[in-house]
Amino acid sequence: MIDVEEAMALAGRLLREQLPRRWAHTQGVGLRAQGLRETLGERARVVEVAAWLHDIGYSPVLRSTGFHPLDGARYLRDVVVAEDMVCRLVAHHTGALVEADERGIPELVDEFPLPDVELLEALTYCDLTTDPDGCRVEVEERLSEILMRYSSGHVVHRSVVRSAPSLRRAALNTQRRLHR
């Protein structure tokens, strides 16, 4: 079972040098996940680990399909031998199922079953409230930033447009849990 410190070190090795901005974002998401400890209790650890690892699939070292959630989850499962829930969270973070559909990758849900909804929403919340530089932002600001970064015909743009309502709902659900 990979712990938070190991996840942080692994993500740093894969992202720090070659993708420094992605590393900055990952650090912000990981720190954001720490704030969920009280809300998620003992289940917070798996979200923290997944938060540190959610974007490792961007690393050129392990990139195979070009779809970072799937590449990252496969690496975690096959090389790191991370626990199943961490792999599933990485595979499905932040609307990945919609993007897999847009990319014509139907095997995502067969290969990695959907994770616990509350945990997935928590990870999505952390990702959507952290900008590319690792700073805290509102969900709408983050969604707008993503849409501006990719042209309207790009698979990521199309995916975010399609998944935006569920992404907003996931973030709102987590915010509600935090304020209870």
N, C-alpha and C positions, 0 to 999 in steps of 0.2 A: 504494500500500500504506500503510495507516494504521499509525502507530507507537504505542507505549504512551502517550507524552505527549499525542499528538493524541486518543487514545481517552479519556484521563483528562479532558482539557479539554472534549471533546464531552459526555461524561456529566455533567460539572459544569454545563455550560450548560443541559442538559435537565432536571436533577434538583435541583440545589442549592437554588434559590429555592422552587419549587412543591412539592417532595417532599423536605424535608430529612432525614427519617428514612431514606427510600429511598437518598438520597445517602450517608448514614453507612454503611448496609449495603454499598453499592457500593464505597466506599473500603476497607472491611474486606476485601471479596472481592478487590479489586485487589491489596491488599497481601499477602493470603494467596497469591495466584498468583505473586508474586515469589519466594516460597519454593520454588517448583517448578523454578526455573531449572537447578539442578544435576541434578535427576532427569530432566527432559525435554530438557535440552540446547538445541539450536537450535530445537526445536519449542515451547519455553516461551513465546516471544514471541506466538504466535497465541493461546495460552491467556490470557496477560496482557491482551492487547487485548480478547478476548472477555469476560474477567472485568470489565473496566471498563465494557463496553457491555451486559452481559447483561440489565440491567433498564431500559434506556432506553425500552422499549416502554410503560412506565407513564406516561411523560411525556404530559400532555394535548396538547402541541404536535403529537405525531405519532400519537397513539392513533386507530386506525380500527376494528379489530375488537373491541377490548376484551380480546384475548388477547395479553398483553405479549410473549411470545417471538416470535410471528408479526409483530406490529406493529414490534418492534425490528429483526427480521431484514429485513423489507421496506424499512424506512427505510435500513438500512445498505447494502442491495443497490441500491436505486433512487435514493437521494439522495447518500449518502456514497460509493457505489461501492467499498465495502470488499471485501477479498478473499473469495472463496467460502467458505473454511473458517471464517472469523470469522462470516459470516452463518449458516452451518450450525450452528455451536456455539451461537450466540445463539438460533436457532430451536428447538434441541432440548435446551437446558439443563434440568437438574434435573426430569426426568420430564415434559417438555413433550409428548411424543408421547402419553402416557396422558391428559393433560389435554386435548389436542386431540381425542382420541376422546370424552372426556366432554362436550366442548363441541359435538360434531358438526362438527368441522373436519377432514375426511379429507384435504384437500389439503396438509397440512403436509409430509408426507414426499415428496409428488410435487414440491412447489415447492422444498423444501429437503431434499435427500437426507441421510440420516444421516451425521454426521461420523465421523472416526476415533475409535474407541471409547476408546482411551487418553486422548485429548485431551478427549473429552466427560466421561469419568470424572473427570479432573483438575478441570475446571470445576465439575462437580457437587460434588466434594469441597470446593472453595473456598466455594461457595455454602452448602453444608450445615454448614460449620464456622464460619460467621459469622452472628451474630444480627442482628436489625433495627437495632441501634445500632452495628454494625460491630465488635463484640467477638467474640473467639474463643469457640466453644462446641463441645461434643461433638455428634455427629450426632443422637443420641437426644434431646438437649435441643432441638435445632433442629426436628426433626420434631414433637415434642410442642408446641412453641411455635406452629408453623403450624396444627396440628390444633386447638389451643385458640383461635386467632384467628378461625377460620372455623367456622360451625355445621356439624353433621354432614350437612346436606342441601346445603351449598354445593359447587359444582363443584371448588373447590380442595381442600376437605377430602376429598371422594370420590377425587379424583385422587391425593392423597398417600397415602391408605390403600391404593389399588391399586398405586401405584408404590413404596411404602416398601421392599419387599424388594430391588428392583433399585437403589434409591438407596443403601441400606446397602451393598450389594455394590460399587457404584461407589466409594464412599468408602473401603471396606476395601481394595479393589484399589489405590487411589492411596496409602493409608497404607503398604501393603506395599512399593510402589515407593519411597516416601520412606525407608524403613528398610533398604533394600538397601545 
